[in-house]
């Protein structure tokens, strides 16, 4: 596997999935210019954090047919008690951001955290 620069990846990929933390360097990482580099047949998936993908640019690209589809389970602003709408229904795939919600997953995450407490490689300085 050969690492690609973001521009090359966007131009070549059929599916782009976002897996980065939200910080100053990743806020609006995928905006209108990046979406414009993607193939019309491509899909964008954001399960990382809201604010990394420019939702207005994504919505415009979907409505204008410049992107085949998108799947998001995170948004820049959570709509309290309402479904967040980024684009018309034919382009949307929503899922709850609940990776740790099942009891077994939460217990496994807690056990892994406890196990790592004594590991010097995991210490935060």
Secondary structure as GFF3:
##gff-version 3
##sequence-region A 1 125
A	DSSP	alpha_helix	6	12	.	.	.	ID=ss1
A	DSSP	beta_strand	15	18	.	.	.	ID=ss2
A	DSSP	alpha_helix	32	37	.	.	.	ID=ss3
A	DSSP	beta_strand	43	46	.	.	.	ID=ss4
A	DSSP	alpha_helix	55	63	.	.	.	ID=ss5
A	DSSP	beta_strand	69	72	.	.	.	ID=ss6
A	DSSP	three_ten_helix	89	91	.	.	.	ID=ss7
A	DSSP	alpha_helix	103	115	.	.	.	ID=ss8
A	DSSP	three_ten_helix	116	118	.	.	.	ID=ss9
A	DSSP	three_ten_helix	120	122	.	.	.	ID=ss10
###
